[in-house]
Amino acid sequence: MDPGNPGTKEYLSCIVKEITSRYDIDGIHFDYIRYPEQADNFPDKDTYRKYGKGKPDVAGTDNVIKSQYLKPYLEFSGSCAGCAETSYARLVTQLFGNRMYVSNATGCSSIWGGPAATSPYCMDKNGKGVAWANSLFEDNAENGYGMYLGQKVLREKYIEAVKELIAVPYVDEDIAAAGKEFLDTVNDGEKNSAAAEKLIAAINANPSVPTCECDACKLARKVLEGKNYLAKKSVWIFGGDGWAFDIGFGGLDHVLASGEDVNVFVFNTEVYSNTGGQASKASNIGQVAQFAAAGKEIKSKSLAEIAMTYGYVYVAQVAMGANMAQTLKAIKEAEAWHGPSLIIGYSPCEMHSIKGGMANCQLEMKKAVDCGYWNLFRYNPAAEKPFSLDSKEPKGGYQDFLKNEARYARLATAFPERATELFEKNEENAKARYEHLLKLKALYE
């Protein structure tokens, strides 16, 4: 079936109507909606142009709606239903998936990201997709850093070959023009991918390159040898708070301090989600977890502010369900920054035991931000005013938010007096944190 053909919609609607009218069912799940096997030229673009009322392709990175028409390079993961982590990872792949490397710390994101015998990360029809690797808790940042340095050395080698190639006086004009465009965009991820394709096409189109022994053709063949390394890559390091805040913090700090162009995304569930629910340094005051059965007494580590002290690290805190536009903007800004970046995404989890279940995951993010439990901000070293506070003043309802999640509510059941004390301390800390962020905003204005 071609999804671009209106008849497909009518056909599926008839099937659904027949099933629901004849059988007592709760819902219908459409699985494995993908291009047919071995279909190199599936005509969905042609049918869209034919039936789409003359509208151009709407996919793009300009806004949230356009971004959702981009191909996701993360599909059919084995995550828990409603998992926030996959929402963030999917969006990153939609923006950069065809030129993306990922080093993934052991944890939830490595389990749904690389289960045995399958992979939710996929390729497009051109064979491009996410190059993904799993690493340990303690050295994931270093592993991602090594991936970055390895591809950087190879890429620089072939960039030098392109420079030598277009410097040859008698080089083919098309190759020279494509080579110049490649070098002019060498640090622009989006533009450089297209420029690299043009350069490869120009070299392949020249009949002399395969056999000629002149300097230009030798260099052209050398460039083709490294065609997979020509385009600027987007290198990401994924992991949870147990890795970033605790076990792998030393390595993470080392990588951020390097000044190199790597991007880090922390899925912050505020607990060791994959290993049984132990408290981490991201866990908050009054939260019940393993090793904090009577509620954690001290506040969470401000990893974002630690990274901001370097001054040359892009830092953002996001919550997709609270502000999708801010999440998209932060991811784009982080990748565009020619230096290290750190994005911390608030990630409601099954371990939180949210009332109503994980179907309310995105809504819970919004509640967290509205009441002041989680703050949205960006620190962009490239901006004239580096610090942007994207959260509005808290609306209240802080205690109601805490009691809506069993990770807090269970403390009130077991130790009501202690719960009252710790929950008040939690809220007071949140108010102080917001006032501190207001001072940071004033400082950078």
Beta strands, then each sheet from edge to edge (+ up, - down):
strand 1: 100-105
strand 2: 131-135
strand 3: 234-240
strand 4: 263-268
strand 5: 314-318
strand 6: 341-346
strand 7: 377-379
strand 8: 387-389
sheet 1: 2+ 1+ 3+ 4+ 6+ 5+ 7- 8+
end
